[in-house]
């Protein structure tokens, strides 16, 4: 694996700062935010200076029950080629569920959700990964994700799940140490135990990011400074293997360039210090100073041998699809929580998804917060509680505005006129009249009825 060094996530908001930062060996860009035929000027300049650029996908949903979409794979492949990237990365997650496979409404999460660590889910993921590998021109690496909820009845630990995935597919791993810390706080999973099970030779690079505690759980926000606890996990990993690359992620509330530079320096120091020690730094130690307990580097924990069974790939996909659709429906459509889940924690996750939608819609359609002012966020969150996302954030913005206009909002005539003009320009049709409003209400009612019947059917089967 090519040595990448220390890098930072490239974002349009900090493009100028990234170009000026000293010691940035490489950058990562969210693949869905660029076009292969029209790269941002900042990335072109960085490439011209010899800085490696890696596309990082967020929408394939390789952990979903459906096979990966050929169009999404082709787009990711073209972006990798346009960037001259040595690899591409994605996530071990699902982002949508439902549809023909489960005969339920197709729903989108708008964010990454954890797959169940079961043999069924592993079978589905491995097949999806092989399809993606065949379609991509460069190696693929997959990232472990942070989770607010835990699936009941899991059959493997995170480390075992990842090790088995690598064994079956040869895929590389992108280890996010912030996500390991998040799962330690939220799910009681020991980062050191997960790292002990990993095939370290498969490591492509490492993510480091900040977060905060809220609602009694740790949120991997990418909008706050990196905590000492996350640097501890980075030190633990770096004591086991020299990471080919380490990257700082920041997606919001961007600090001054000096603060970004300080975080990059702390990451570099943590890695270099850990590599100079002959023994493993304990995952709970404070890497930033003070006495640190050490222990011998443990032997990798092998994944358990799968139970004897005849694998019916189609049946496995349907079982995984039904489980993921039930969870996502509870999170974004208000249907009952599937059996075995922590209802309170599902509520936290549901609110987090709605907040994420509000934030991203505000970025892809910045005119909406400007037109609606302080009314934007509460209005969007009220909309999100009743309407799930089905076709990406830009369509979500149009649906949101249509819902407001149907309800005769906002009350201010000038604001409503501006919102109507915004909607007409992007929807390409007239603003909704009485007939369209009636049709809108009928579609919404039918969607709710279908979701309710689906949830009822699951309850009867259980």
C-alpha positions as CSV (number, residue, x, y, z in Angstrom):
1,X,0.0,0.0,0.0
2,X,1.3,3.4,-1.0
3,X,2.4,5.5,2.0
4,X,0.1,8.5,2.2
5,X,1.4,10.4,5.3
6,X,-0.8,12.9,7.2
7,X,-3.7,14.4,5.5
8,X,-7.0,16.3,5.9
9,X,-10.4,16.1,4.5
10,X,-10.9,18.6,1.7
11,X,-14.1,20.6,2.0
12,X,-15.1,23.7,-0.1
13,X,-15.4,25.8,3.1
14,X,-11.7,25.3,4.0
15,X,-10.3,24.8,0.5
16,X,-8.0,27.9,0.7
17,X,-6.8,26.9,4.2
18,X,-6.0,23.3,3.1
19,X,-3.9,24.6,0.2
20,X,-2.0,26.8,2.5
21,X,-1.4,24.3,5.4
22,X,2.1,23.1,5.8
23,X,2.7,19.4,6.2
24,X,-0.4,18.2,4.3
25,X,0.7,15.1,2.4
26,X,-2.7,14.2,0.9
27,X,-6.4,15.0,1.0
28,X,-9.7,13.1,0.8
29,X,-12.8,14.4,-0.9
30,X,-16.4,13.3,-0.5
31,X,-17.0,11.7,-3.8
32,X,-20.6,12.7,-4.1
33,X,-19.6,16.4,-3.8
34,X,-17.6,16.5,-7.0
35,X,-18.1,15.9,-10.8
36,X,-15.5,13.8,-12.7
37,X,-15.6,16.3,-15.6
38,X,-15.4,19.5,-13.6
39,X,-13.1,19.2,-10.6
40,X,-12.9,22.1,-8.2
41,X,-10.1,24.4,-9.0
42,X,-8.6,23.9,-5.5
43,X,-8.3,20.1,-6.1
44,X,-6.8,20.7,-9.5
45,X,-4.1,22.9,-8.0
46,X,-3.4,20.4,-5.2
47,X,-3.1,17.6,-7.8
48,X,-0.7,19.8,-9.8
49,X,1.5,20.1,-6.7
50,X,1.6,16.3,-6.5
51,X,-0.8,16.0,-3.5
52,X,-2.7,12.7,-3.6
53,X,-6.5,13.0,-3.7
54,X,-8.7,10.1,-2.5
55,X,-12.4,10.0,-3.2
56,X,-14.5,8.9,-0.2
57,X,-18.0,7.6,-1.1
58,X,-21.0,7.9,1.3
59,X,-23.9,6.7,-0.8
60,X,-23.2,3.2,-2.1
61,X,-24.8,1.5,0.9
62,X,-22.7,-1.7,0.5
63,X,-24.2,-3.1,3.7
64,X,-27.7,-2.8,2.3
65,X,-29.8,-5.8,1.1
66,X,-29.8,-4.7,-2.5
67,X,-26.9,-5.1,-4.8
68,X,-24.9,-1.9,-5.4
69,X,-26.3,0.4,-8.1
70,X,-24.3,0.2,-11.3
71,X,-24.7,3.9,-12.0
72,X,-23.3,4.9,-8.6
73,X,-20.4,2.5,-9.1
74,X,-19.7,3.9,-12.5
75,X,-19.7,7.5,-11.2
76,X,-17.3,6.6,-8.4
77,X,-15.0,4.8,-10.9
78,X,-14.9,7.9,-13.1
79,X,-14.1,10.2,-10.2
80,X,-11.3,7.9,-9.1
81,X,-9.8,8.1,-12.6
82,X,-10.3,11.8,-12.9
83,X,-8.4,12.3,-9.6
84,X,-5.7,9.8,-10.4
85,X,-6.5,8.2,-7.1
86,X,-4.6,5.2,-5.8
87,X,-7.7,3.8,-4.2
88,X,-11.3,4.7,-3.3
89,X,-13.1,4.3,0.0
90,X,-16.6,3.7,1.2
91,X,-18.4,2.5,4.4
92,X,-19.7,-0.7,6.0
93,X,-23.2,0.7,6.3
94,X,-26.6,0.8,4.8
95,X,-28.2,4.1,3.7
96,X,-31.5,3.0,2.2
97,X,-33.9,0.1,2.7
98,X,-37.2,-1.2,1.4
99,X,-38.4,-1.4,-2.1
100,X,-39.2,-4.4,-4.3
101,X,-37.1,-6.9,-2.3
102,X,-39.2,-6.4,0.8
103,X,-42.4,-5.1,-0.8
104,X,-42.2,-2.0,1.5
105,X,-41.8,1.7,0.7
106,X,-38.2,2.6,-0.4
107,X,-36.7,4.8,2.3
108,X,-33.4,6.7,2.6
109,X,-31.6,7.4,5.9
110,X,-29.6,10.4,4.7
111,X,-26.8,9.1,6.8
112,X,-24.8,5.9,7.5
113,X,-26.5,3.2,9.6
114,X,-24.9,0.1,11.1
115,X,-25.4,-3.3,9.5
116,X,-26.3,-6.2,11.9
117,X,-23.1,-8.2,12.7
118,X,-24.7,-11.5,11.6
119,X,-23.6,-14.2,9.2
120,X,-26.5,-13.3,6.9
121,X,-25.4,-9.6,6.8
122,X,-21.8,-10.6,6.3
123,X,-22.8,-12.9,3.3
124,X,-24.7,-10.0,1.7
125,X,-21.9,-7.5,2.4
126,X,-19.2,-9.7,0.9
127,X,-21.1,-10.2,-2.3
128,X,-21.8,-6.5,-2.6
129,X,-18.1,-5.8,-2.0
130,X,-17.0,-8.2,-4.8
131,X,-19.4,-6.5,-7.2
132,X,-18.0,-3.1,-6.3
133,X,-14.4,-4.3,-6.6
134,X,-15.1,-5.6,-10.1
135,X,-16.5,-2.3,-11.1
136,X,-13.8,0.0,-9.7
137,X,-10.4,0.7,-11.5
138,X,-8.5,0.9,-8.2
139,X,-8.5,-1.0,-4.9
140,X,-11.4,-0.4,-2.5
141,X,-11.1,0.2,1.3
142,X,-14.1,0.1,3.7
143,X,-14.6,2.1,6.8
144,X,-16.0,1.0,10.1
145,X,-18.8,3.4,11.2
146,X,-20.0,5.0,14.5
147,X,-23.3,3.8,15.8
148,X,-25.9,5.1,18.2
149,X,-27.9,1.9,18.3
150,X,-27.0,-1.8,18.7
151,X,-28.7,-4.6,16.8
152,X,-30.1,-7.4,19.0
153,X,-28.9,-10.9,18.4
154,X,-25.5,-10.1,16.8
155,X,-23.3,-13.1,16.1
156,X,-19.9,-11.5,15.7
157,X,-17.9,-8.7,17.4
158,X,-16.8,-5.7,15.2
159,X,-13.3,-7.0,15.0
160,X,-14.4,-10.5,14.0
161,X,-16.8,-9.1,11.4
162,X,-14.1,-6.9,9.8
163,X,-11.5,-9.8,9.9
164,X,-14.0,-12.2,8.2
165,X,-14.8,-9.5,5.6
166,X,-11.1,-9.1,4.7
167,X,-10.6,-12.8,4.6
168,X,-13.4,-13.4,2.2
169,X,-12.9,-10.4,-0.2
170,X,-9.4,-9.1,0.2
171,X,-10.8,-5.6,0.7
172,X,-8.7,-3.1,2.5
173,X,-9.8,-1.4,5.7
174,X,-10.1,2.3,6.5
175,X,-10.1,2.3,10.3
176,X,-11.8,5.3,11.9
177,X,-10.5,5.5,15.5
178,X,-13.1,8.2,16.4
179,X,-15.8,5.6,15.5
180,X,-14.1,3.0,17.6
181,X,-14.2,5.5,20.5
182,X,-17.9,6.3,19.8
183,X,-18.9,2.7,19.9
184,X,-16.9,2.3,23.1
185,X,-19.0,5.0,24.8
186,X,-22.3,4.1,23.1
187,X,-22.2,0.3,23.0
188,X,-19.6,-0.7,25.5
189,X,-17.2,-2.1,22.9
190,X,-13.5,-2.1,23.8
191,X,-11.4,-0.5,21.0
192,X,-8.4,-2.5,21.9
193,X,-10.4,-5.7,21.5
194,X,-11.5,-4.7,18.0
195,X,-8.0,-3.7,17.0
196,X,-6.6,-7.1,18.3
197,X,-8.9,-8.9,15.9
198,X,-8.0,-6.9,12.8
199,X,-5.7,-8.1,10.0
200,X,-3.4,-5.1,10.3
201,X,-1.7,-5.9,6.9
202,X,-5.0,-4.8,5.3
203,X,-4.9,-1.3,6.7
204,X,-5.3,1.4,4.0
205,X,-5.4,4.4,6.2
206,X,-6.9,5.9,9.4
207,X,-9.5,8.5,10.1
208,X,-9.4,10.8,13.1
209,X,-12.3,13.2,14.0
210,X,-13.9,15.1,16.8
211,X,-17.3,14.7,18.6
212,X,-19.2,15.5,21.8
213,X,-21.5,13.9,24.3
214,X,-25.2,14.8,24.1
215,X,-28.4,13.0,25.0
216,X,-26.3,10.7,27.1
217,X,-24.4,9.3,24.0
218,X,-21.3,10.2,22.1
219,X,-22.0,11.9,18.7
220,X,-19.3,11.6,16.0
221,X,-20.0,15.1,14.8
222,X,-16.8,15.9,12.7
223,X,-17.5,19.5,14.0
224,X,-15.6,19.6,17.3
225,X,-11.9,19.2,18.3
226,X,-10.4,15.7,18.4
227,X,-10.6,14.5,22.0
228,X,-7.6,13.0,23.9
229,X,-9.5,9.7,24.1
230,X,-9.6,9.4,20.3
231,X,-5.9,10.1,20.2
232,X,-5.4,7.3,22.7
233,X,-7.1,4.9,20.3
234,X,-4.9,6.2,17.4
235,X,-1.8,5.6,19.6
236,X,-3.0,2.1,20.3
237,X,-3.4,1.3,16.6
238,X,-0.1,3.0,15.7
239,X,1.7,0.9,18.3
240,X,0.5,-2.2,16.5
241,X,1.2,-1.2,12.9
242,X,2.6,1.9,11.0
243,X,-0.5,3.4,9.4
244,X,0.1,4.1,5.7
245,X,-1.9,7.3,6.2
246,X,-3.8,9.2,8.8
247,X,-6.4,11.8,8.0
248,X,-8.2,14.5,10.0
249,X,-11.9,14.9,9.1
250,X,-13.8,18.1,9.7
251,X,-17.3,18.7,8.2
252,X,-18.7,21.7,10.0
253,X,-17.9,24.6,12.4
254,X,-14.5,24.9,10.7
255,X,-11.9,26.5,13.0
256,X,-9.2,28.9,12.1
257,X,-6.3,27.4,10.0
258,X,-4.1,27.6,13.0
259,X,-6.3,25.2,14.9
260,X,-6.4,22.8,12.0
261,X,-2.6,22.9,11.9
262,X,-2.4,22.2,15.6
263,X,-4.7,19.1,15.3
264,X,-2.6,17.8,12.4
265,X,0.5,18.3,14.5
266,X,-1.1,16.4,17.4
267,X,-2.0,13.5,15.1
268,X,1.5,13.3,13.7
269,X,3.1,13.4,17.2
270,X,0.7,10.7,18.4
271,X,1.6,8.4,15.6
272,X,5.4,9.0,15.8
273,X,5.5,8.6,19.6
274,X,3.5,5.4,19.5
275,X,5.7,3.9,16.8
276,X,8.8,4.6,18.9
277,X,7.5,2.4,21.8
278,X,8.3,-1.3,21.7
279,X,5.1,-2.1,23.6
280,X,1.4,-1.5,23.0
281,X,-0.2,1.6,24.5
282,X,-3.3,0.6,26.4
283,X,-6.5,1.9,24.7
284,X,-7.5,3.7,27.9
285,X,-4.2,5.5,28.4
286,X,-3.8,9.3,27.9
287,X,-1.6,9.6,24.9
288,X,-1.1,13.3,25.5
289,X,1.0,12.9,28.6
290,X,1.4,11.3,32.0
291,X,2.1,7.7,32.9
292,X,0.7,5.2,30.5
293,X,0.2,1.5,31.2
294,X,1.6,-0.7,28.5
295,X,1.0,-4.3,27.5
296,X,2.5,-6.8,25.0
297,X,1.0,-6.6,21.6
298,X,-1.6,-9.3,21.5
299,X,-2.0,-12.0,18.9
300,X,-4.9,-11.3,16.5
301,X,-8.1,-12.8,17.6
302,X,-9.4,-15.0,14.8
303,X,-13.0,-14.7,13.6
304,X,-15.2,-17.6,14.8
305,X,-15.9,-20.4,12.4
306,X,-19.3,-19.9,10.9
307,X,-21.9,-22.5,12.0
308,X,-22.6,-25.3,9.4
309,X,-25.4,-24.1,7.2
310,X,-26.6,-24.1,3.6
311,X,-26.4,-20.4,2.4
312,X,-29.4,-19.4,0.4
313,X,-28.2,-16.0,-1.0
314,X,-31.6,-14.7,-2.0
315,X,-33.1,-15.7,1.3
316,X,-30.3,-14.0,3.2
317,X,-30.8,-10.8,1.3
318,X,-34.5,-10.8,2.0
319,X,-33.9,-11.4,5.7
320,X,-31.4,-8.6,5.9
321,X,-33.6,-6.4,3.8
322,X,-36.6,-6.9,6.1
323,X,-34.6,-6.2,9.2
324,X,-33.0,-3.1,7.8
325,X,-36.3,-1.8,6.4
326,X,-38.0,-2.3,9.8
327,X,-35.2,-0.3,11.6
328,X,-35.1,2.5,9.0
329,X,-38.9,2.8,9.0
330,X,-38.9,3.2,12.8
331,X,-36.2,5.9,12.5
332,X,-37.6,8.0,9.7
333,X,-41.2,7.1,9.3
334,X,-42.5,6.7,12.8
335,X,-43.4,3.0,12.7
336,X,-43.0,0.9,15.8
337,X,-39.5,0.0,17.0
338,X,-38.4,-3.5,16.0
339,X,-38.3,-6.0,18.8
340,X,-35.1,-6.0,20.8
341,X,-34.0,-2.4,20.1
342,X,-33.5,0.2,22.8
343,X,-36.5,2.5,22.1
344,X,-34.9,5.5,23.9
345,X,-31.7,5.1,21.8
346,X,-33.7,4.8,18.6
347,X,-35.3,8.2,19.5
348,X,-31.8,9.7,19.8
349,X,-30.8,8.3,16.5
350,X,-34.1,9.5,14.8
351,X,-33.5,13.0,16.1
352,X,-29.9,12.9,14.9
353,X,-31.0,11.8,11.4
354,X,-33.5,14.6,11.2
355,X,-30.9,17.1,12.3
356,X,-28.5,15.8,9.7
357,X,-31.1,16.2,7.0
358,X,-31.8,19.8,8.1
359,X,-28.1,20.6,8.1
360,X,-27.4,19.1,4.7
361,X,-30.5,20.6,3.0
362,X,-29.4,24.0,4.4
363,X,-26.0,23.5,2.6
364,X,-27.4,22.2,-0.7
365,X,-30.2,24.9,-0.7
366,X,-28.7,27.8,1.3
367,X,-31.5,30.1,0.0
368,X,-34.0,28.3,2.3
369,X,-32.5,29.3,5.7
370,X,-32.0,32.8,4.2
371,X,-35.7,33.1,3.1
372,X,-37.2,31.4,6.2
373,X,-34.8,32.8,8.8
374,X,-35.4,31.4,12.3
375,X,-38.4,29.5,11.1
376,X,-36.3,27.2,8.9
377,X,-35.0,24.7,11.4
378,X,-38.2,24.0,13.4
379,X,-40.2,23.9,10.2
380,X,-37.8,21.4,8.6
381,X,-37.7,19.2,11.7
382,X,-41.5,19.1,11.8
383,X,-41.6,18.1,8.1
384,X,-38.9,15.4,8.7
385,X,-41.0,13.8,11.4
386,X,-43.7,13.1,8.9
387,X,-41.9,12.7,5.6
388,X,-39.0,10.3,5.0
389,X,-36.3,11.1,2.4
390,X,-36.7,9.0,-0.7
391,X,-34.5,10.6,-3.4
392,X,-31.5,12.5,-2.1
393,X,-31.1,15.9,-0.4
394,X,-31.9,18.1,-3.3
395,X,-35.3,16.4,-3.9
396,X,-35.8,16.6,-0.1
397,X,-35.4,20.3,-0.3
398,X,-38.1,20.5,-3.0
399,X,-40.4,18.3,-1.0
400,X,-39.9,20.4,2.1
401,X,-40.8,23.6,0.2
402,X,-43.8,22.0,-1.5
403,X,-45.1,21.0,1.9
404,X,-44.7,24.5,3.2
405,X,-46.5,26.0,0.2
406,X,-49.3,23.5,0.4
407,X,-49.9,24.6,4.0
408,X,-49.9,28.2,3.0
409,X,-46.6,29.0,4.7
410,X,-44.7,31.0,5.5
411,X,-47.4,33.5,6.6
412,X,-45.3,36.5,5.4
413,X,-46.4,37.2,1.9
414,X,-43.0,38.4,0.7
415,X,-41.3,35.3,2.0
416,X,-43.9,33.0,0.6
417,X,-43.5,34.7,-2.8
418,X,-39.7,34.2,-2.7
419,X,-40.2,30.6,-1.7
420,X,-42.7,30.0,-4.5
421,X,-40.2,31.5,-7.0
422,X,-37.4,29.3,-5.7
423,X,-39.6,26.2,-6.0
424,X,-40.8,27.1,-9.5
425,X,-37.3,27.6,-10.8
426,X,-36.1,24.2,-9.6
427,X,-39.2,22.1,-9.9
428,X,-39.9,23.4,-13.4
429,X,-43.7,23.5,-12.9
430,X,-46.3,25.8,-11.5
431,X,-46.7,26.2,-7.7
432,X,-49.2,23.7,-6.3
433,X,-52.8,24.7,-6.8
434,X,-55.9,23.1,-5.1
435,X,-55.8,19.9,-7.1
436,X,-52.1,19.4,-6.5
437,X,-52.5,20.1,-2.9
438,X,-55.2,17.4,-2.7
439,X,-53.0,15.0,-4.5
440,X,-50.2,15.8,-2.1
441,X,-52.4,15.0,0.9
442,X,-53.6,11.7,-0.7
443,X,-50.0,10.6,-1.5
444,X,-48.9,11.4,2.1
445,X,-51.9,9.5,3.6
446,X,-51.3,6.4,1.3
447,X,-47.6,6.4,2.2
448,X,-48.4,6.4,5.9
449,X,-51.0,3.7,5.5
450,X,-48.5,1.5,3.6
451,X,-45.9,1.9,6.3
452,X,-48.4,1.2,9.1
453,X,-49.6,-2.0,7.4
454,X,-45.9,-3.1,6.9
455,X,-45.2,-2.6,10.6
456,X,-48.4,-4.4,11.6
457,X,-47.5,-7.3,9.4
458,X,-44.1,-7.6,11.0
459,X,-45.7,-7.5,14.4
460,X,-48.2,-10.3,13.6
461,X,-45.3,-12.4,12.3
462,X,-43.3,-11.8,15.5
